[in-house]
Amino acid sequence: MALFLINRYLGDENDNDGPSNESRSKALLAKLQEKARARQQQKSATEEESKSQLSGEEVIPKKKRKLKDQDALGQGQKRKKKEKLEHKDLSAETDTGENCLSRKKKKRKETKTEELEAETSSSEEVEKSVGTVKKNSEQQRVLASDKPQDLDSEESEEDEVEREKNCTKGPDGFTPVAGSARCGPEGYKKNLVPVVDIPGICPRLLKKLETNGIKHFFPVQAEVIPAILESVCHGLLVGRGGYRPRDICVSAPTGSGKTLAFVIPVIQALSQRVVREVRALAVLPTKELAQQVCKVFSSYAEGSSLKVVMVTGQKSFAAEQASLVEHSGGRNRSLADIVVATPGRLVDHINKTADFSLQHLRFLIIDEADRMIDSMHQSWLSQVVKAVYRSRSGSNEASIFRRTEPGPITATSLSQPQMPLQKLLFSATLTQNPEKLQQLGLHQPRLFSSVHSRLPATDSPSTPDTSQPQERFNFPQGLTEYYVPCTLSKKPLLILHFLLRLKFSPVLCFTNSREAAHRLFLLVHLFGGVQVAEFSSRLSPNERKKSLKDFEQGKIQLLISTDAAARGIDIKGVKCVVNYDAPQFIRTYVHRVGRTARAGKAGLAFTFLLGIQEKNFLQMVRDAGSPGVQKQIVKPENLKGMEGRYQQILLELENVIKEERAKKRKGLLLKDQSTRSQRRVASESGLVAWNRR
Ligand SMILES: Nc1ncnc2c1ncn2[C@@H]1O[C@H](COP(=O)(O)OP(=O)(O)OP(=O)(O)O)[C@@H](O)[C@H]1O
């Protein structure tokens, strides 16, 4: 209120003996105008002065000049500015969507300014970076020496310079992951960090890593493991300096080793715990992924007292309950230190398993985070957070490590140390959309990323909405992408040609629906000569598990799948991915092709494209930052030899499908009859019971 009492506008005037109101306001206006003029003059004088100081540096754009001026400011002012920035960072947590949007707009403006700056920067610098990129692209050429014609040659160098810039220069708060530009397996090896060079890992874990054949950490692991370990350097109960640790978001390519990047530091941090409580919770979108992560956790927890429990609905609810808590000696005890779960089953346990407690949760790991954000409508996260801050019955509220839901930072909120909850987010296609990220309630998130959003070229005619920044992702370094122009009727012959003639194996093939996957499976099976299996929600979890296992063990040459196997699944030795149906979304493409070229290995990805799909697909992939999808033509004469048998198989296929449908109808009919008769029996027995009464 004091601000409103400043008498500046009234000046010397006195209410009693001054001029009338009208003349006073005129005088006031004149005075203000005079002041404004004076300020303007002063400002232009300062600018002139700084121009003369920076003689010979005329090319420095306005923003840089401003920065230089600021450099000349005193230390005290700088400190004030830093404090302001930190404050801004802290308040980010409570930002509204609107604030996020306005910041987003501001960021876009800044990006534009940066681009302008880059244009005017010295040619020497540009030459240097072109040199580096040339080296990288040469390595890539070695990898794909048998490539057919390169459709993307026009955009190559400039785009690669741009990509390189994106890889090495992250926006504020982003830590670039080294060695992210695609440069083939050789380039990948250069960025490995010896395991022993990362401090804070106990001898047991080091031994385990060695046993598992891991001598070096991948770049993402070398960056993220120390960051997580640093946040627990004062133990699990308080963050560094008593402050809540920053949440961590990691966006790194498929197959770059994100799983170990959280498994190792979490196991290391929890190995110091005394009492067993659930202190780490990993949430994954599917049962298969949860199983995979649980396996890695269990492998590294082996030999310690840590217990890993999986709750995905694979076992009965009662069996899962029994693995989570036990009742002994008049009290309930947690049987798990680390829980790996799918969101639906987790919420069921939060609500229905008495004494399943998340009140000691220290790490919440959200893998495939962008997909998990999309499933946020199930409100699983808010239920987890509620369970974390739920007050314990009979708990001592005065306990020094009490837990209260974090709110705005005030002197009072900082007076008591808080047992922190730290969120760790991982994805190959992590969204940088602030509105989406806001749903996760992140605390001063620290982002580890090799690429970041970039505005699409405004003059690009095929970009429909220029207001939305095009998200760019990093592709595995050993991946070579191709597209194969084809017609609808030739697609099945193409996949057979890949396996029977070109001898590609093992091949993971994606369709856009489970019906398409099943039909193609039947067709290849009837054609013969290829060991084939399918993977989709048509199959039971156990059947799916068997398909994956057989494929991994080399019993299956071709696995035909829906997008159920597109994300996160780590199948060793997949040499080739085929997009039998072109994916509709770029994220789907990134994850599908990411099933090959994992862990620095080389791999091939082919996308079958109908004429009508070509333009949009290539544009979509190029906009997302792919180094280029090359055209691979399969000549019609190469397919001729298989056509006769194929036509015959098509007839057989129709019959098989008809039979399957008839069986299904019969099965449904029988099921329906048995339910009806069960109901009849129930109602009759009810009637008898009623009559007896
Ligand atoms: N340091 C390492 N040295 C050798 N192999 C490793 C290392 N780290 C991870 N791997 C292997 O690399 C493969 C890919 O790892 P992981 O599944 O964690 O990748 P990811 O980044 O999570 O991929 P996606 O985004 O597809 O889920 C796994 O088979 C894993 O065993």
The ligand as a Gaussian input file, in Angstrom:
#p B3LYP/6-31G(d) Opt

LIG

0 1
 N       26.885000     -49.217000     -20.247000
 C       26.405000     -50.165000     -21.017000
 N       27.237000     -51.002000     -21.690000
 C       26.751000     -51.962000     -22.482000
 N       25.433000     -52.187000     -22.682000
 C       24.568000     -51.389000     -22.046000
 C       24.993000     -50.354000     -21.177000
 N       23.916000     -49.727000     -20.688000
 C       22.846000     -50.345000     -21.216000
 N       23.246000     -51.335000     -22.036000
 C       22.359000     -52.189000     -22.833000
 O       21.770000     -51.372000     -23.825000
 C       20.469000     -51.832000     -24.144000
 C       19.506000     -50.677000     -24.164000
 O       19.341000     -50.163000     -22.870000
 P       17.940000     -49.611000     -22.353000
 O       16.871000     -50.610000     -22.567000
 O       18.145000     -49.096000     -20.993000
 O       17.724000     -48.408000     -23.381000
 P       16.692000     -47.214000     -23.290000
 O       17.460000     -45.975000     -23.447000
 O       15.835000     -47.360000     -22.081000
 O       15.834000     -47.474000     -24.606000
 P       14.289000     -47.152000     -24.901000
 O       14.167000     -45.669000     -25.015000
 O       14.033000     -47.854000     -26.180000
 O       13.504000     -47.681000     -23.757000
 C       20.144000     -52.894000     -23.111000
 O       20.247000     -54.161000     -23.716000
 C       21.201000     -52.739000     -22.038000
 O       21.531000     -53.954000     -21.433000

